[in-house]
Amino acid sequence: VQAVAVQNVSTGHTYLLQGKFFMDASEMGDLLPLANVEYVTGAEAQAETGEKHAPPNPQPFNMQAFTYCFAIDYQENEDHTIEKPEQYDFWKEYQAAFWPA
């Protein structure tokens, strides 16, 4: 992959991005089949990678969820609680039908 064309959906303007490396940061590798490059999804078998903790059989649909890291600080005797955002209670209790309990 030498370049990627992207479009701003608000303005319709198209940009050509060129670089030495491109990272597909989508959850399921959405760019890879569009680029017609070799790729695998999910967990590869231990025999394929030699990884000690890999599963014995390939699991192509076993996708790792995103992890977000952030720094926090504790400041004694301070309260920085904000008002509940709109739809807070809905999203706090939301359970997607396809996600196991």
C-alpha positions as semicolon CSV with decimal commas, in nm:
position;residue;x (nm);y (nm);z (nm)
1;V;0,000;0,000;0,000
2;Q;0,158;0,326;-0,112
3;A;-0,135;0,563;-0,075
4;V;-0,490;0,576;0,057
5;A;-0,766;0,803;-0,075
6;V;-1,007;0,929;0,192
7;Q;-1,307;1,158;0,165
8;N;-1,446;1,410;0,411
9;V;-1,816;1,320;0,416
10;S;-1,910;1,672;0,531
11;T;-1,734;1,861;0,252
12;G;-1,696;1,592;-0,015
13;H;-1,326;1,684;-0,046
14;T;-1,096;1,390;-0,126
15;Y;-0,744;1,362;0,014
16;L;-0,465;1,131;-0,101
17;L;-0,259;1,012;0,196
18;Q;0,089;0,882;0,115
19;G;0,326;0,717;0,358
20;K;0,580;0,445;0,422
21;F;0,341;0,263;0,658
22;F;-0,035;0,249;0,705
23;M;-0,206;0,110;1,012
24;D;-0,556;-0,027;0,993
25;A;-0,695;0,070;1,334
26;S;-1,046;-0,054;1,266
27;E;-1,174;-0,325;1,497
28;M;-1,191;-0,593;1,230
29;G;-0,932;-0,483;0,971
30;D;-1,176;-0,313;0,735
31;L;-0,902;-0,158;0,519
32;L;-0,713;-0,480;0,455
33;P;-0,953;-0,650;0,209
34;L;-1,004;-0,317;0,029
35;A;-0,626;-0,296;-0,018
36;N;-0,615;-0,652;-0,151
37;V;-0,331;-0,744;0,086
38;E;-0,270;-1,070;0,271
39;Y;-0,407;-1,074;0,626
40;V;-0,556;-1,296;0,893
41;T;-0,824;-1,219;1,148
42;G;-0,874;-1,343;1,502
43;A;-0,645;-1,574;1,692
44;E;-0,398;-1,790;1,504
45;A;-0,322;-2,145;1,616
46;Q;-0,022;-2,222;1,833
47;A;0,128;-2,433;1,553
48;E;0,114;-2,132;1,318
49;T;0,290;-1,885;1,547
50;G;0,477;-2,087;1,807
51;E;0,318;-1,869;2,076
52;K;0,300;-2,055;2,406
53;H;-0,043;-1,916;2,501
54;A;-0,207;-1,927;2,157
55;P;-0,510;-2,153;2,118
56;P;-0,446;-2,501;1,978
57;N;-0,682;-2,433;1,683
58;P;-0,725;-2,112;1,483
59;Q;-1,015;-1,888;1,590
60;P;-1,063;-1,645;1,299
61;F;-1,366;-1,473;1,456
62;N;-1,209;-1,427;1,800
63;M;-1,146;-1,051;1,783
64;Q;-0,989;-0,868;2,073
65;A;-1,195;-0,575;2,195
66;F;-1,052;-0,224;2,202
67;T;-0,874;-0,116;2,518
68;Y;-0,850;0,250;2,612
69;C;-0,588;0,366;2,860
70;F;-0,600;0,702;3,033
71;A;-0,431;0,875;3,322
72;I;-0,627;0,975;3,630
73;D;-0,534;1,152;3,949
74;Y;-0,680;1,150;4,300
75;Q;-0,703;1,491;4,460
76;E;-0,810;1,462;4,821
77;N;-1,118;1,660;4,931
78;E;-1,201;1,767;4,573
79;D;-1,518;1,675;4,387
80;H;-1,509;1,710;4,008
81;T;-1,833;1,521;3,940
82;I;-2,014;1,655;3,634
83;E;-2,386;1,646;3,562
84;K;-2,504;1,321;3,406
85;P;-2,480;1,348;3,026
86;E;-2,792;1,318;2,814
87;Q;-2,903;0,952;2,782
88;Y;-2,667;0,849;3,065
89;D;-2,917;0,613;3,226
90;F;-3,005;0,449;2,894
91;W;-2,642;0,372;2,805
92;K;-2,555;0,271;3,161
93;E;-2,816;-0,006;3,144
94;Y;-2,784;-0,091;2,772
95;Q;-2,719;-0,455;2,684
96;A;-2,675;-0,534;2,315
97;A;-2,887;-0,834;2,212
98;F;-2,587;-1,006;2,051
99;W;-2,358;-0,962;2,355
100;P;-2,367;-1,235;2,621
101;A;-2,480;-1,143;2,970
